[in-house]
């Protein structure tokens, strides 16, 4: 039996962006209610404690995203995070782009 592959954050974001490029209704949902759009496309429920900001680049404006620090956590930080929700657990395992 083979293990199911868990998509990376980059892969999930690529799915959301690809759909926004071809589906104007989804693009409007993404900018108005990113949490709902992410859930619709990926099936992942982003907790209310996590803010999602959608920015549209243009030929005149670009953005650089600084991902969270991926330094190893202390034992205390690991203990505090162990009772987390799925999204926090997902983000804790994220190694960046």
N, C-alpha and C positions, 0 to 999 in steps of 0.2 A: 504494500500500500504506500503510495507516495504522499508526502506532506504537501498541503496546499501552500502556495506561495503568498506571503503577505505583501501587498503592494507598499512601496515606499511613499513617503510624503510627496516626493517629486512626481511620481507616477500618478498619484491621486490628483495633485494640482494640475497636471497635464490633461487629465480627463476632463476636469472642470473647465479649464481654459478652452480646450478643443470644442467642447459643447457650446460654450459661450460664443465662439467664432461663427458657428453655423446655425445657432438657434437664438434669434433675437429675444424671444419671450424669456428664455432661460437667462440670457445676459441681463435683462432687466430685473429678473428675480435675484440674480447674483449680486447686483449692485444695491438692490433694495433690502434684501434679506439673505445675506451670505450663508447664514447658518442653515436656512431652509434649502438653499440651492445645493450646498455641499451634501446635505443629507439625501436630497433627491437623487443626485448623480452618483454618490459613493456608498450610500447606506450608513455612513458614519454620522452619529449624533454628536455635535460639538457642544460641550457643556456651556451653560450661560456664563460661567466664570471666565471663559476664553473669548476675547474680542477678535473679530475677523474684520479686517479693513480691505476693501477691494479698491485697487488703484488701476486706472487705465492709462497705459503709456501712450505717448504719441510721438511723432517725429521730432517734436520740440521738447519733450519731457521724458526722462527715464528715471527709474528708481533702482537703488541698490539696497537689497535686503540683508541685514546683518542677522544671521540665525542665532538662536540661543547658544550660550556657552556649553560645550559638550565635555567639559572637564569631568573627570571621575568624581562621583558623589562620595561624601563621607558616610560612615556607617549611620550616623544620626540622620542625615538627609535621606538615605535609603530607607530607614525605618519610618520616617515621616511620610515618604512617598508610597510606601507599600500598600496603603489603604486607598490609593487613588482611583480615579475613574479611568475608563478605557482610553480617552484621549490623552490624559496626562501620561499614562503608561506608554502610549504610542509615541508621544513627544520625547519621553525620557530615553527611548531607544533610537531616536532619530539621529543619524550621523551627518546631517546636512546635505546640501546639494552635491 
